[in-house]
Amino acid sequence: MGRKTYSFSAVALAAVAGLSFSSVDGAEAFAQDEDVAGTIEAVAAEQVEIVPQAPETDGVQATSDQNVTFVSEEVVQPVAEPAAPIAGEASSLRELVASIDADEELTEQMRCLAGAVYFEARGEPLQGQLAVAEVVINRASDSRWPASYCGVVLQRSQFSFVRGGRLPRINTSKKTWARAKAVAKIAHDNLWQTEANDAVYFHANYVSPRWSRKKTRLAQIQTHVFYR
């Protein structure tokens, strides 16, 4: 905060001094005392501070010790939070799947995504399971399909395992379900790349649908062929 310094003329100071030491008696003296008190209060209200000038020595201004104030404050250096482990540091997709908490409760949308992995590809290699999940995610991001995982998975005539617009019952005690949940999370969080990363179509390799001739083939992972 800045400090204010006011200077007074010799006449003004003399007037105040004169009022302070006047020897008149009675009511006049009392009135003068009130004037002095009022003057002092006015000065205090203005927060007047008269700073004495330090004497100069050989052209160099000396500094009075009483005017030097040292303030000691603790310097706090912000400490960066430790970086979270990077999923890409896993040496293999299998290792990454094993590191995912499979006991975590799923939202409805994530359950639909994991359900597609489970029913379509639970017997496939992990790369194939991940590619199926990628297809669902990519469709949900494409205006040609519904804008949610459940909308994509339960869309009529798209996935053969869907019955009456619903997922079949899942045996949640199976390791294959725990694996499907882990794969769904990895795909959702984009933690691992696949050969079919941009795929929006796939079919089993023992069929040859007409639409596949007009699509760009990306990869075949065991029994599934993926396209965009």
N, C-alpha and C positions, 0 to 999 in steps of 0.2 A: 504494500500500500504506500502511495506517495506521501510525503510529509509536506505541510504548509509552513512557511516562515514569514512572519510579518515583522516590519520595522516600524518603530514609533519615533516621532520627532521629539526633540528635547523639550519643546514647549508642552507637548501632550503629557510626557512623563512627569514634568515638573508640576503640571496641574494636578495630576493624580497624587503626587507626593504631598503637594500643598494641602489637598483635601484630607490626607491621612493624618497630618501633624498639626492641623489648625488647633489653636488653644481657646477658641470661642466656646462659651458655655451655653447651657440651656437647650432649648428646642433646636437652635441653629446647629449646635454641635451634633445633636442626634440626627438631624437631616443630612449633615455632611457625611456622617458615618454610613447612613443608608446609601448615599450616592457612591461612596467608595465601594461598599459591598456590591452595589449594582454594577459598578464598572468592572470589578473583579469577576463577577458572575458572567458578564458579557464576554470578557476575555476568555474565560474558561469554556463558554459555549462555543466559541469560535475555534477551540482546540489549538490555541496559539502556542507555538513552540519557537523559542528564540535559540538559535544554534550559535554558540560562541565560535568565533573564527580562530583557528589555530595560528600561532605566530609563525612567520616565515623565517627560514634560516638559509642565507646564501642563495636566495632564489628558489629554494626547495621548500614547499609547504610541509610543516611537521604535522603529524597526525596525533591527536590526543587519544590516550588509551581509553578515556571514558566514552568516546564516540565510536569505538570499534566494538561491534557485536558479532560473536561467533555463534552460529546455530548448529548444533549437532543433530543430524537426522539420520535415521537408518535408511540406507539405500537398498531397496528391494529389487532384485533383478528377476524379471519373470522367467520362470523355468518352463520350457516347452514340455508338453505332455509326451510320454514315450509313444513312439509310433506303433500303431496296431500291427500285428503280424499280417503279412501280405499273403493272401491265399495262393497267389501264383508261385510262391516259394515251395509249394508241395512238389515233390519230385515226380508224382504220377497222379492221374485222376483217382486211382484206387486209394492212394494215401489221402487225398483231399476228401473223398467221400467218407473215409473212416474218421476224419477230424470233425465232421459236422454232427451237431447234437441232434440225434434222431428222435429224442424224446420231447422235443419242443412242440407245443400245441400249434396246429395248423389253422390258418384262416380258411374260410370257405373257398376262396379263390385258389389258395395254395393246395388245398385238398383236391380240387379239380385238376390242377397241373400234375400233382403227384399221381393222381388216379390214371391220367392218360399214360404216364410213364409205366405204371404198374400193369395196366391191362394190355398195353400195346407192345411193351418191350422188356418185361421183367426177366425174360430168359435170354435177352441179348447182352452183348458186352456193354460195359459202362458208357463207352463212346456212343453206342447205338441208343441207349436210354437217354443220354444227354441230347442227342440230335432230335429225338421225338419231342422232348421238352422244348427245344428251340423252335420247332415248328409251331407249337401252340403259342409260345410267346410272340413270335414274329407275326402270326396271324392276328393276335390281339392288338398289335401295333399298326396293322394295315386296315385301311378304311373299307376294304372289300369283305371283311369279316367282323363279327361282333367285337366290341372293345373290352372284353374281359376274358379271363381264362375259362371260367365256367361257360360263358356264352359261346366260345370257340369249341370247347370239348363237347358240349351238349347240343350243338347245332345239328339240326335234323340231317340225316343221311351223310354225315361226315366221318364218324368213328363207329365202327361195327360193334364195339362192345357196349355202346349206350343202349339202354332198354327203356322205352317209354319216357324218354327225355331225362333219365336219371342214371347216375352211376350205379353199377351193381354193388352188392355188399362186398366189402374188403375184409379179408382176414388180417387184421392189424397185428396179430402176434407173429406173423411171418417175417423173417429177415429180409425177404424181398420187398416188403412194404417199407421197412426202415430204410432200405437202400433207395427206393423210389422217392421217398421224402427228401433224402439227402441230395439226390440228383436234381430234384425240382428246385431246391433252394440254391444249389450251385448255378443252375441255369438262370433262375430269377435274378440272382445277384451278379450274373455275368462274371463268374469266377474262373471259368475254364473255357477255352475255345475248342470248337469241333470242326471237322471237315465240312459239316453241313450248317455252318453258322447262319447263313442267310436263307435257309430252306423254308418254304411255306407249303410244300407238298411232299408226300412220301407214299410208297406202296410196298407190298411184299414182293420179293423177287420172283415168286412163282406165278405172278399175274402180270399182264401187260395192258394196262388201261389206255384207251385212245388219247386221253388228255396228255399223257406223258410224252407223246411225240412232239408236242408244241411247247414243252418246257425245257429249261436248261438243267441238265443233269449235273449235280454237284458231287455226289459220292454214293457209294454203296457200303454199308456197314453191316456185315453178316447178311441177314435176310431182308433188310430194308434198303430201298433206293430213295435218295432224297433229291429234290428239285427246287428251283426257284422260278 
